[in-house]
């Protein structure tokens, strides 16, 4: 048997074995250190200067990692963790990065002792299963239909955000928005799609207190003709996907007109085509016609004469939200319109002027879509408020889909850490030590909360560990404002209880440990250099050592 030969391109750099693993761990810890101070209510802001010259001020982990650029492959995979966490549950983006970096840091001493990565991965995987089971054991179920309970949960999410000073208003906006788009189907399945059916309209000017939720759709549009009605109560709405213009032929067509009458006949055919389309629409007696594409001048005339208001050139996503609001069906051709396609659940259509622009307000009687109007001093403020609101709505959605909560303030992580530390004593073999290391890594969340408050991390963390000893007090956590210990189940007037959705916490631990295991499996990194780098390397090799010394 011949020895296998590994062929690499000229100028290709390669890292393998322990060097690759330690490089990945260093890169992951560097990314985690960037946003470590952005955790908790006393978090610091990051000022990010983008390539275009704009400035982003935020403490949202996902927004920070989305703006920075990294070149190391392990660091790029850490950025993907934050995006995956945001797509899945919408919250916990900062926590998952810090926890994944700590998991890899906890594995570093065992790699230095020549422990095989597979042994560490087996210990981590076993610890993940036990941590999820323990989370289920300490979780409590709440009534998702209780508005006060839901608002308390959302409030604990916004407590770490910039909008905490406008807490009551933002909590109410987030809760009402999610309630509008919540649909319970006949088979007891609940659908909550906040990405498609909750629109945030940011309008600079005014005060943040002026922000509100509108039960319907707001479009940055005006009517296509000044003489059309600008306010209609209980309108009949028709939504079109196509265009109300004369269709051009798909292939090149030449029309030869020998006399003026023949040319007039060609123009008349175009007008008759538009008239037939408008007649198909008008026979259903609509008050409002919304078209995704263009509406010709002749169609505008027919609509205006018959008292119909029209909007044109909308995005498909906006048309979908209008359909959910007014109970209409989007139709592609006017000939296909049926009475059941007409939207009759619209209570009011109105054009209003806010600032220097006109907005169309379409309010539903029982809307399944809504629009959040955000007012603020500048675009930077509005962008940060929107990021905070997206997290709050994600928390409300998660609780409505899975009404289980676990104590916050690092209480869940410390409870899991103590549970894993006690259970590690019963594990035989080498896996006991990575298992125990995974439990110790979970303590990074309460420790970071304490450090960001400026409190004595060693003293408070030792007290918290003693509270959780024996597994009886799983609700003790850290007050993110003062750094002191509090019982999340017994709120005081100065400190309300902090609870987090079970789905977010479970997804955070699962994503962090699985990502750490994935990076520990990497034992070879091969990267090819660009042409310029390769030519520079070849030139350097050709230079005589004496010439190099002379230079």
Buried (B, 14 or more C-beta within 10 A) or exposed (E): EEEEEEEEEEBEEEBEEEEBBBBBBBBBBBBBEBBBBBBBBBBEBBEBEEEEEEEBBBBBBBBBBBBBEBEBBBBEBBBEBBEBBBEBBBBBBBBBBBBBBBBBBBBBEBBEEEBEBEBBBBBBBBBBEBBBEBBEEBBEEBEBEEEEBBBBBBBBBBBBBBBEEBBEBBBBBBBBBBBBBBEEEEEEEEEBBBBEBBBBBBBBEBEBEEBBBBBBBBBEBBBBBEEBBBEBEEBBBBBBEBBBBBEEEEEEEEEEEEEEEEEEEEEEEBEEBBBEBBEBBBEBEBBBBBBBEEBBEBBBBBBBEEEBBBBBEBEEEBBBBBBBBBBBBBBEEBEEBEEEBBBBBBBBBBBEEBEEEBBBBBBBBEBBBBBBBBBBEEEBBBBBBBBBBBBBBBBBBBBBBBBBBBBBBBBBBBBBBBBBBBBBEEBEEBBBBBBBBBBBBBBBBBBBBBBBBEBEBEEBBEEBBEBBEEEEBBBBBBBBBBBEBBBBBEEEEEBBBBBBBBBBBBBBBBBBBBBBBBBBEBBEBEEEBEEEEBEEBEEEEEEEEEEEEEE
